[in-house]
């Protein structure tokens, strides 16, 4: 009655331990860290894609509308010296 021993499981996972020159543990890299980093990159890319799609659709909508207001200067607006001559920005904080 020979009983064979079961082989130990090798699917235990992995971890990378990084030590400094004084043999102090600096950090450990585990599979969960890789998954969290990957999820962060994926969610960030999704946010960028949605943001740019909304931003470009807003700009195409605002550029296609017909403005009914006459923007030529009138004597009232041209006589004021306190008016800013900077062009209006299409994005808050002057970022275009």
N, CA, C and O atoms as CSV, one atom per row, in Angstrom:
chain,resi,resn,atom,element,x,y,z
A,1,UNK,N,N,0.814,-1.168,0.000
A,1,UNK,CA,C,0.000,0.000,0.000
A,1,UNK,C,C,0.867,1.245,0.000
A,1,UNK,O,O,1.097,1.897,1.018
A,2,UNK,N,N,1.311,1.518,-1.151
A,2,UNK,CA,C,2.104,2.729,-1.323
A,2,UNK,C,C,1.172,3.909,-1.527
A,2,UNK,O,O,0.341,3.924,-2.435
A,3,UNK,N,N,1.327,4.861,-0.691
A,3,UNK,CA,C,0.559,6.101,-0.832
A,3,UNK,C,C,1.464,7.159,-1.439
A,3,UNK,O,O,2.538,7.456,-0.916
A,4,UNK,N,N,1.018,7.711,-2.532
A,4,UNK,CA,C,1.816,8.767,-3.159
A,4,UNK,C,C,1.412,10.106,-2.559
A,4,UNK,O,O,0.251,10.359,-2.239
A,5,UNK,N,N,2.397,10.923,-2.426
A,5,UNK,CA,C,2.139,12.253,-1.881
A,5,UNK,C,C,1.657,13.181,-3.004
A,5,UNK,O,O,2.158,13.140,-4.128
A,6,UNK,N,N,0.698,13.991,-2.674
A,6,UNK,CA,C,0.188,14.959,-3.653
A,6,UNK,C,C,1.215,16.061,-3.841
A,6,UNK,O,O,1.864,16.496,-2.890
A,7,UNK,N,N,1.350,16.500,-5.074
A,7,UNK,CA,C,2.290,17.581,-5.355
A,7,UNK,C,C,1.731,18.880,-4.789
A,7,UNK,O,O,0.529,19.132,-4.871
A,8,UNK,N,N,2.604,19.702,-4.214
A,8,UNK,CA,C,2.113,20.984,-3.691
A,8,UNK,C,C,1.659,21.889,-4.830
A,8,UNK,O,O,2.194,21.845,-5.938
A,9,UNK,N,N,0.677,22.692,-4.531
A,9,UNK,CA,C,0.134,23.615,-5.523
A,9,UNK,C,C,1.141,24.710,-5.822
A,9,UNK,O,O,1.724,25.298,-4.912
A,10,UNK,N,N,1.340,24.977,-7.099
A,10,UNK,CA,C,2.259,26.057,-7.486
A,10,UNK,C,C,1.517,27.328,-7.884
A,10,UNK,O,O,2.149,28.302,-8.290
A,11,UNK,N,N,0.201,27.339,-7.779
A,11,UNK,CA,C,-0.592,28.512,-8.158
A,11,UNK,C,C,-0.830,29.447,-6.988
A,11,UNK,O,O,-1.944,29.937,-6.805
A,12,UNK,N,N,0.176,29.696,-6.210
A,12,UNK,CA,C,0.009,30.518,-5.013
A,12,UNK,C,C,0.136,32.011,-5.287
A,12,UNK,O,O,-0.160,32.824,-4.412
A,13,UNK,N,N,0.562,32.376,-6.460
A,13,UNK,CA,C,0.711,33.792,-6.761
A,13,UNK,C,C,2.164,34.207,-6.698
A,13,UNK,O,O,3.060,33.371,-6.581
A,14,UNK,N,N,2.384,35.494,-6.775
A,14,UNK,CA,C,3.742,35.993,-6.778
A,14,UNK,C,C,3.787,37.337,-6.083
A,14,UNK,O,O,2.755,37.980,-5.895
A,15,UNK,N,N,4.962,37.757,-5.708
A,15,UNK,CA,C,5.198,39.067,-5.117
A,15,UNK,C,C,6.655,39.421,-5.353
A,15,UNK,O,O,7.531,38.557,-5.319
A,16,UNK,N,N,6.900,40.679,-5.587
A,16,UNK,CA,C,8.267,41.168,-5.762
A,16,UNK,C,C,8.575,42.067,-4.578
A,16,UNK,O,O,7.871,43.045,-4.324
A,17,UNK,N,N,9.643,41.722,-3.849
A,17,UNK,CA,C,10.070,42.513,-2.694
A,17,UNK,C,C,11.342,43.257,-3.074
A,17,UNK,O,O,12.288,42.651,-3.577
A,18,UNK,N,N,11.373,44.557,-2.842
A,18,UNK,CA,C,12.534,45.373,-3.176
A,18,UNK,C,C,13.148,45.870,-1.882
A,18,UNK,O,O,12.481,46.483,-1.047
A,19,UNK,N,N,14.452,45.588,-1.734
A,19,UNK,CA,C,15.202,45.964,-0.544
A,19,UNK,C,C,16.269,46.982,-0.913
A,19,UNK,O,O,16.729,47.023,-2.054
A,20,UNK,N,N,16.662,47.809,0.058
A,20,UNK,CA,C,17.776,48.716,-0.175
A,20,UNK,C,C,19.082,48.034,0.223
A,20,UNK,O,O,19.089,46.843,0.537
A,21,UNK,N,N,20.178,48.775,0.214
A,21,UNK,CA,C,21.479,48.172,0.488
A,21,UNK,C,C,21.626,47.720,1.942
A,21,UNK,O,O,22.469,46.873,2.236
A,22,UNK,N,N,20.829,48.264,2.846
A,22,UNK,CA,C,20.879,47.865,4.258
A,22,UNK,C,C,19.909,46.743,4.580
A,22,UNK,O,O,19.654,46.457,5.749
A,23,UNK,N,N,19.365,46.104,3.547
A,23,UNK,CA,C,18.427,44.992,3.680
A,23,UNK,C,C,17.126,45.412,4.365
A,23,UNK,O,O,16.506,44.617,5.071
A,24,UNK,N,N,16.716,46.661,4.153
A,24,UNK,CA,C,15.410,47.116,4.625
A,24,UNK,C,C,14.426,47.018,3.466
A,24,UNK,O,O,14.731,47.409,2.340
A,25,UNK,N,N,13.262,46.499,3.754
A,25,UNK,CA,C,12.235,46.359,2.729
A,25,UNK,C,C,11.721,47.738,2.336
A,25,UNK,O,O,11.247,48.492,3.185
A,26,UNK,N,N,11.815,48.069,1.047
A,26,UNK,CA,C,11.344,49.360,0.552
A,26,UNK,C,C,9.906,49.289,0.059
A,26,UNK,O,O,9.088,50.125,0.443
A,27,UNK,N,N,9.581,48.326,-0.768
A,27,UNK,CA,C,8.195,48.144,-1.206
A,27,UNK,C,C,8.000,46.742,-1.735
A,27,UNK,O,O,8.952,46.036,-2.068
A,28,UNK,N,N,6.740,46.360,-1.803
A,28,UNK,CA,C,6.355,45.060,-2.312
A,28,UNK,C,C,5.370,45.268,-3.449
A,28,UNK,O,O,4.418,46.040,-3.328
A,29,UNK,N,N,5.601,44.584,-4.537
A,29,UNK,CA,C,4.716,44.658,-5.690
A,29,UNK,C,C,3.978,43.335,-5.798
A,29,UNK,O,O,4.594,42.281,-5.954
A,30,UNK,N,N,2.653,43.396,-5.712
A,30,UNK,CA,C,1.814,42.199,-5.748
A,30,UNK,C,C,0.839,42.299,-6.926
A,30,UNK,O,O,0.672,43.377,-7.495
A,31,UNK,N,N,0.198,41.190,-7.295
A,31,UNK,CA,C,-0.747,41.222,-8.428
A,31,UNK,C,C,-1.882,42.226,-8.247
A,31,UNK,O,O,-2.350,42.813,-9.223
A,32,UNK,N,N,-2.324,42.424,-7.019
A,32,UNK,CA,C,-3.418,43.376,-6.799
A,32,UNK,C,C,-2.995,44.799,-7.156
A,32,UNK,O,O,-3.826,45.598,-7.587
A,33,UNK,N,N,-1.709,45.125,-6.983
A,33,UNK,CA,C,-1.224,46.447,-7.359
A,33,UNK,C,C,-1.292,46.630,-8.868
A,33,UNK,O,O,-1.653,47.703,-9.352
A,34,UNK,N,N,-0.948,45.593,-9.607
A,34,UNK,CA,C,-0.999,45.659,-11.067
A,34,UNK,C,C,-2.444,45.826,-11.534
A,34,UNK,O,O,-2.720,46.603,-12.448
A,35,UNK,N,N,-3.367,45.092,-10.900
A,35,UNK,CA,C,-4.782,45.216,-11.282
A,35,UNK,C,C,-5.307,46.620,-10.988
A,35,UNK,O,O,-6.022,47.197,-11.807
A,36,UNK,N,N,-4.961,47.169,-9.834
A,36,UNK,CA,C,-5.426,48.517,-9.485
A,36,UNK,C,C,-4.853,49.555,-10.446
A,36,UNK,O,O,-5.563,50.469,-10.865
A,37,UNK,N,N,-3.581,49.421,-10.795
A,37,UNK,CA,C,-2.960,50.339,-11.744
A,37,UNK,C,C,-3.633,50.231,-13.114
A,37,UNK,O,O,-3.893,51.244,-13.763
A,38,UNK,N,N,-3.912,49.010,-13.546
A,38,UNK,CA,C,-4.565,48.801,-14.843
A,38,UNK,C,C,-5.968,49.393,-14.866
A,38,UNK,O,O,-6.358,50.021,-15.851
A,39,UNK,N,N,-6.728,49.200,-13.795
A,39,UNK,CA,C,-8.070,49.789,-13.716
A,39,UNK,C,C,-7.987,51.315,-13.756
A,39,UNK,O,O,-8.803,51.963,-14.411
A,40,UNK,N,N,-7.014,51.886,-13.065
A,40,UNK,CA,C,-6.851,53.340,-13.071
A,40,UNK,C,C,-6.544,53.881,-14.448
A,40,UNK,O,O,-7.094,54.903,-14.859
A,41,UNK,N,N,-5.660,53.192,-15.168
A,41,UNK,CA,C,-5.331,53.614,-16.537
A,41,UNK,C,C,-6.569,53.494,-17.426
A,41,UNK,O,O,-6.847,54.395,-18.216
A,42,UNK,N,N,-7.314,52.396,-17.307
A,42,UNK,CA,C,-8.506,52.194,-18.129
A,42,UNK,C,C,-9.576,53.235,-17.871
A,42,UNK,O,O,-10.157,53.774,-18.813
A,43,UNK,N,N,-9.842,53.522,-16.614
A,43,UNK,CA,C,-10.865,54.519,-16.264
A,43,UNK,C,C,-10.418,55.903,-16.723
A,43,UNK,O,O,-11.235,56.688,-17.206
A,44,UNK,N,N,-9.142,56.206,-16.578
A,44,UNK,CA,C,-8.636,57.505,-17.020
A,44,UNK,C,C,-8.795,57.675,-18.528
A,44,UNK,O,O,-9.214,58.735,-18.993
A,45,UNK,N,N,-8.468,56.646,-19.286
A,45,UNK,CA,C,-8.647,56.723,-20.740
A,45,UNK,C,C,-10.112,56.899,-21.114
A,45,UNK,O,O,-10.433,57.658,-22.028
A,46,UNK,N,N,-10.997,56.207,-20.418
A,46,UNK,CA,C,-12.431,56.347,-20.682
A,46,UNK,C,C,-12.904,57.768,-20.396
A,46,UNK,O,O,-13.682,58.329,-21.168
A,47,UNK,N,N,-12.446,58.349,-19.303
A,47,UNK,CA,C,-12.825,59.722,-18.956
A,47,UNK,C,C,-12.313,60.694,-20.010
A,47,UNK,O,O,-13.033,61.614,-20.398
A,48,UNK,N,N,-11.089,60.507,-20.478
A,48,UNK,CA,C,-10.528,61.396,-21.499
A,48,UNK,C,C,-11.316,61.292,-22.799
A,48,UNK,O,O,-11.580,62.309,-23.441
A,49,UNK,N,N,-11.688,60.102,-23.188
A,49,UNK,CA,C,-12.448,59.915,-24.433
A,49,UNK,C,C,-13.817,60.574,-24.331
A,49,UNK,O,O,-14.239,61.274,-25.252
A,50,UNK,N,N,-14.511,60.355,-23.220
A,50,UNK,CA,C,-15.843,60.955,-23.034
A,50,UNK,C,C,-15.730,62.470,-22.960
A,50,UNK,O,O,-16.535,63.181,-23.563
A,51,UNK,N,N,-14.736,62.974,-22.225
A,51,UNK,CA,C,-14.555,64.420,-22.078
A,51,UNK,C,C,-14.290,65.067,-23.439
A,51,UNK,O,O,-14.884,66.095,-23.764
A,52,UNK,N,N,-13.402,64.466,-24.232
A,52,UNK,CA,C,-13.086,65.068,-25.526
A,52,UNK,C,C,-14.275,64.982,-26.481
A,52,UNK,O,O,-14.485,65.892,-27.284
A,53,UNK,N,N,-15.052,63.907,-26.406
A,53,UNK,CA,C,-16.236,63.797,-27.265
A,53,UNK,C,C,-17.263,64.860,-26.897
A,53,UNK,O,O,-17.839,65.496,-27.779
A,54,UNK,N,N,-17.495,65.054,-25.619
A,54,UNK,CA,C,-18.446,66.086,-25.188
A,54,UNK,C,C,-17.934,67.481,-25.534
A,54,UNK,O,O,-18.703,68.338,-25.969
A,55,UNK,N,N,-16.652,67.704,-25.342
A,55,UNK,CA,C,-16.065,69.018,-25.615
A,55,UNK,C,C,-16.148,69.335,-27.107
A,55,UNK,O,O,-16.499,70.453,-27.484
A,56,UNK,N,N,-15.826,68.354,-27.963
A,56,UNK,CA,C,-15.876,68.614,-29.400
A,56,UNK,C,C,-17.316,68.769,-29.890
A,56,UNK,O,O,-17.578,69.565,-30.791
A,57,UNK,N,N,-18.249,68.020,-29.310
A,57,UNK,CA,C,-19.642,68.170,-29.729
A,57,UNK,C,C,-20.195,69.522,-29.289
A,57,UNK,O,O,-21.014,70.107,-29.997
A,58,UNK,N,N,-19.771,70.022,-28.152
A,58,UNK,CA,C,-20.203,71.338,-27.695
A,58,UNK,C,C,-19.672,72.416,-28.618
A,58,UNK,O,O,-20.394,73.353,-28.960
A,59,UNK,N,N,-18.399,72.291,-29.029
A,59,UNK,CA,C,-17.821,73.292,-29.914
A,59,UNK,C,C,-18.474,73.259,-31.292
A,59,UNK,O,O,-18.699,74.313,-31.887
A,60,UNK,N,N,-18.779,72.086,-31.805
A,60,UNK,CA,C,-19.423,72.034,-33.117
A,60,UNK,C,C,-20.843,72.581,-33.039
A,60,UNK,O,O,-21.322,73.187,-33.997
A,61,UNK,N,N,-21.520,72.378,-31.916
A,61,UNK,CA,C,-22.861,72.920,-31.732
A,61,UNK,C,C,-22.816,74.434,-31.629
A,61,UNK,O,O,-23.636,75.116,-32.244
A,62,UNK,N,N,-21.873,74.975,-30.863
A,62,UNK,CA,C,-21.826,76.426,-30.671
A,62,UNK,C,C,-21.343,77.149,-31.919
A,62,UNK,O,O,-21.694,78.311,-32.120
A,63,UNK,N,N,-20.550,76.498,-32.764
A,63,UNK,CA,C,-20.075,77.172,-33.971
A,63,UNK,C,C,-21.112,77.121,-35.087
A,63,UNK,O,O,-21.025,77.912,-36.026
A,64,UNK,N,N,-22.086,76.223,-35.020
A,64,UNK,CA,C,-23.099,76.101,-36.070
A,64,UNK,C,C,-24.352,76.926,-35.810
A,64,UNK,O,O,-25.217,77.004,-36.682
A,65,UNK,N,N,-24.475,77.530,-34.667
A,65,UNK,CA,C,-25.675,78.304,-34.365
A,65,UNK,C,C,-25.590,79.681,-35.019
A,65,UNK,O,O,-24.510,80.263,-35.120
A,66,UNK,N,N,-26.718,80.186,-35.456
A,66,UNK,CA,C,-26.781,81.522,-36.041
A,66,UNK,C,C,-27.076,82.517,-34.938
A,66,UNK,O,O,-28.060,82.393,-34.209
A,67,UNK,N,N,-26.209,83.500,-34.831
A,67,UNK,CA,C,-26.404,84.511,-33.794
A,67,UNK,C,C,-27.272,85.628,-34.352
A,67,UNK,O,O,-27.003,86.168,-35.425
A,68,UNK,N,N,-28.292,85.955,-33.623
A,68,UNK,CA,C,-29.218,86.988,-34.058
A,68,UNK,C,C,-28.816,88.359,-33.557
A,68,UNK,O,O,-29.385,89.366,-33.978
A,69,UNK,N,N,-27.851,88.411,-32.672
A,69,UNK,CA,C,-27.434,89.676,-32.091
A,69,UNK,C,C,-26.375,90.327,-32.973
A,69,UNK,O,O,-25.473,89.650,-33.468
A,70,UNK,N,N,-26.480,91.605,-33.165
A,70,UNK,CA,C,-25.490,92.344,-33.930
A,70,UNK,C,C,-24.343,92.700,-32.998
A,70,UNK,O,O,-24.549,93.359,-31.979
A,71,UNK,N,N,-23.130,92.264,-33.343
A,71,UNK,CA,C,-21.987,92.488,-32.469
A,71,UNK,C,C,-21.129,93.669,-32.921
A,71,UNK,O,O,-20.011,93.840,-32.435
A,72,UNK,N,N,-21.630,94.471,-33.829
A,72,UNK,CA,C,-20.851,95.632,-34.246
A,72,UNK,C,C,-20.877,96.676,-33.132
A,72,UNK,O,O,-21.875,96.802,-32.423
A,73,UNK,N,N,-19.799,97.415,-32.976
A,73,UNK,CA,C,-19.745,98.391,-31.873
A,73,UNK,C,C,-20.721,99.544,-32.095
A,73,UNK,O,O,-20.898,100.038,-33.209
A,74,UNK,N,N,-21.323,99.937,-31.031
A,74,UNK,CA,C,-22.240,101.077,-31.050
A,74,UNK,C,C,-21.535,102.251,-30.395
A,74,UNK,O,O,-20.495,102.057,-29.766
A,75,UNK,N,N,-22.055,103.442,-30.518
A,75,UNK,CA,C,-21.411,104.593,-29.858
A,75,UNK,C,C,-21.326,104.410,-28.342
A,75,UNK,O,O,-20.409,104.927,-27.705
A,76,UNK,N,N,-22.273,103.682,-27.769
A,76,UNK,CA,C,-22.231,103.482,-26.318
A,76,UNK,C,C,-21.051,102.598,-25.916
A,76,UNK,O,O,-20.355,102.890,-24.944
A,77,UNK,N,N,-20.830,101.529,-26.658
A,77,UNK,CA,C,-19.763,100.610,-26.276
A,77,UNK,C,C,-18.404,101.105,-26.720
A,77,UNK,O,O,-17.412,100.832,-26.045
A,78,UNK,N,N,-18.319,101.826,-27.834
A,78,UNK,CA,C,-17.014,102.288,-28.309
A,78,UNK,C,C,-16.495,103.449,-27.476
A,78,UNK,O,O,-15.288,103.688,-27.461
A,79,UNK,N,N,-17.362,104.178,-26.784
A,79,UNK,CA,C,-16.897,105.298,-25.984
A,79,UNK,C,C,-16.364,104.851,-24.628
A,79,UNK,O,O,-15.672,105.619,-23.959
A,80,UNK,N,N,-16.669,103.640,-24.215
A,80,UNK,CA,C,-16.172,103.154,-22.921
A,80,UNK,C,C,-14.709,102.758,-23.045
A,80,UNK,O,O,-14.322,102.082,-23.998
A,81,UNK,N,N,-13.914,103.169,-22.100
A,81,UNK,CA,C,-12.504,102.812,-22.114
A,81,UNK,C,C,-12.219,101.616,-21.214
A,81,UNK,O,O,-11.125,101.054,-21.275
A,82,UNK,N,N,-13.163,101.217,-20.391
A,82,UNK,CA,C,-12.926,100.136,-19.439
A,82,UNK,C,C,-13.250,98.766,-20.008
A,82,UNK,O,O,-13.175,97.776,-19.280
A,83,UNK,N,N,-13.606,98.672,-21.280
A,83,UNK,CA,C,-13.919,97.377,-21.874
A,83,UNK,C,C,-12.630,96.609,-22.134
A,83,UNK,O,O,-11.619,97.180,-22.543
A,84,UNK,N,N,-12.684,95.333,-21.893
A,84,UNK,CA,C,-11.527,94.480,-22.147
A,84,UNK,C,C,-11.451,94.159,-23.633
A,84,UNK,O,O,-12.475,93.901,-24.267
A,85,UNK,N,N,-10.245,94.174,-24.192
A,85,UNK,CA,C,-10.072,93.864,-25.603
A,85,UNK,C,C,-9.666,92.418,-25.813
A,85,UNK,O,O,-9.373,92.027,-26.943
A,86,UNK,N,N,-9.637,91.604,-24.750
A,86,UNK,CA,C,-9.277,90.202,-24.885
A,86,UNK,C,C,-10.431,89.438,-25.526
A,86,UNK,O,O,-11.591,89.690,-25.200
A,87,UNK,N,N,-10.135,88.519,-26.422
A,87,UNK,CA,C,-11.212,87.722,-27.014
A,87,UNK,C,C,-11.811,86.779,-25.985
A,87,UNK,O,O,-11.123,86.311,-25.078
A,88,UNK,N,N,-13.087,86.509,-26.134
A,88,UNK,CA,C,-13.760,85.606,-25.203
A,88,UNK,C,C,-13.252,84.194,-25.428
A,88,UNK,O,O,-13.154,83.736,-26.566
A,89,UNK,N,N,-12.935,83.516,-24.359
A,89,UNK,CA,C,-12.415,82.150,-24.461
A,89,UNK,C,C,-13.572,81.174,-24.507
A,89,UNK,O,O,-14.606,81.387,-23.874
A,90,UNK,N,N,-13.392,80.114,-25.255
A,90,UNK,CA,C,-14.448,79.116,-25.364
A,90,UNK,C,C,-14.393,78.094,-24.232
A,90,UNK,O,O,-15.308,77.286,-24.073
A,91,UNK,N,N,-13.331,78.132,-23.456
A,91,UNK,CA,C,-13.163,77.165,-22.365
A,91,UNK,C,C,-12.795,77.939,-21.123
A,91,UNK,O,O,-12.042,78.908,-21.218
A,92,UNK,N,N,-13.296,77.552,-19.950
A,92,UNK,CA,C,-12.994,78.308,-18.733
A,92,UNK,C,C,-11.481,78.383,-18.476
A,92,UNK,O,O,-10.732,77.505,-18.904
A,93,UNK,N,N,-11.061,79.385,-17.809
A,93,UNK,CA,C,-9.678,79.613,-17.389
A,93,UNK,C,C,-8.744,79.880,-18.555
A,93,UNK,O,O,-7.528,79.776,-18.394
A,94,UNK,N,N,-9.268,80.219,-19.719
A,94,UNK,CA,C,-8.437,80.570,-20.852
A,94,UNK,C,C,-7.726,79.405,-21.511
A,94,UNK,O,O,-6.743,79.618,-22.220
A,95,UNK,N,N,-8.188,78.187,-21.304
A,95,UNK,CA,C,-7.558,77.021,-21.907
A,95,UNK,C,C,-8.307,76.660,-23.175
A,95,UNK,O,O,-9.520,76.457,-23.136
A,96,UNK,N,N,-7.620,76.579,-24.280
A,96,UNK,CA,C,-8.229,76.168,-25.554
A,96,UNK,C,C,-7.466,75.030,-26.155
A,96,UNK,O,O,-7.824,74.545,-27.229
